[in-house]
């Protein structure tokens, strides 16, 4: 463990976790690439209009969290909704990794304080402020 006077800068380079999801979750034939999609209406559209295939459910105290797959330009692509809040999103991500997905991109929305940035434009964050609420 690399200690720091600032806890956010501490880093544990030991790759073995105390609880390993790969020991608890069944590995499956899932796509390597996965989209973490915060837009429930997009997921619903993919199910209804693109015939997304259900792969698996993760379960939490608030219910089930499905993992789906579509064919996109001849490639298999998985996607799921991460729920609300970092703890749920992180646990769902851990389960999807344990199932076999390896490369991820998150798609969501945000607000801005700069009135020159129009609604609906793509933003690629290069830094962020952490807020633990």
Secondary structure as GFF3:
##gff-version 3
##sequence-region A 1 133
A	DSSP	three_ten_helix	7	9	.	.	.	ID=ss1
A	DSSP	three_ten_helix	21	23	.	.	.	ID=ss2
A	DSSP	beta_strand	33	37	.	.	.	ID=ss3
A	DSSP	alpha_helix	40	50	.	.	.	ID=ss4
A	DSSP	beta_strand	53	60	.	.	.	ID=ss5
A	DSSP	beta_strand	63	72	.	.	.	ID=ss6
A	DSSP	beta_strand	75	80	.	.	.	ID=ss7
A	DSSP	alpha_helix	86	99	.	.	.	ID=ss8
A	DSSP	beta_strand	103	107	.	.	.	ID=ss9
###
